[in-house]
Amino acid sequence: VFSATDGDGMPIICFLLQEQKCLFSVRLQTGERFTDIFYDVKPEMSWSVPAIAAAPVVVTRP
């Protein structure tokens, strides 16, 4: 599991499914309703790609 941002800066949570050999990600969209900010989780299919091989990685923020 790792997080990323889309071109417009929206956060994306990515899940690497080892047995299925695929990458699934959800885009967290923000919106204001009743002066509260909420996240709406929607599948981001444009980021779903077959994974050929996977290895654990450490991601750090610059």
N, C-alpha and C positions, 0 to 999 in steps of 0.2 A: 504494500500500500504506500502510495506517495501522493503528494499534492503538486499541482502546477497551476499556472494561470493561462488563460486564453489570450488572444491578441488584444481583446478589449479590457483585460485586467480582471476578468471574473475568475474566481477560484474554481479549480477542477480537482476532484478526488479521483485517483486512478487505482484500480485493483488489477493486479496481475494474477490471472487464474492459471496456475501451473498445470493442472491435469487437463484442462480444456485447451491450453496453449493459446490463450487470447488475452487481450487487454481490454478491460471495461472501465469506462470513466463516466462520472456524473458531474454535470456543471451545476454549481450552486448559484442560483440567480437571486439577486436581492431586489426588494421592492418595499415601498413604504405604504403602510396601511394602519390607520388609527395611530399615527405618530410612532409606530413600532417598526423596526426593521426585521424582516423574516427571510428565511432561505427557502427557496422552492427547488427541490431536488428533481432534476429531469435527466434522462439518459442523453448522453452526448455521443451519438452514433458516429459522428465524423471522426472521432478519435479511436473507434474500435478497430483494431488491426490484428491480424494473426501474429502471434509471437513464435518465432522459430526456436529460440532458446532463451532461458532466463537465468540470471544469477543475482544473488543479493547485492544491493548497492547501498551506499550511504550518500544521501543527498544533503548538502549544506547550503545555507543561504549566504550569498556573498556579502 
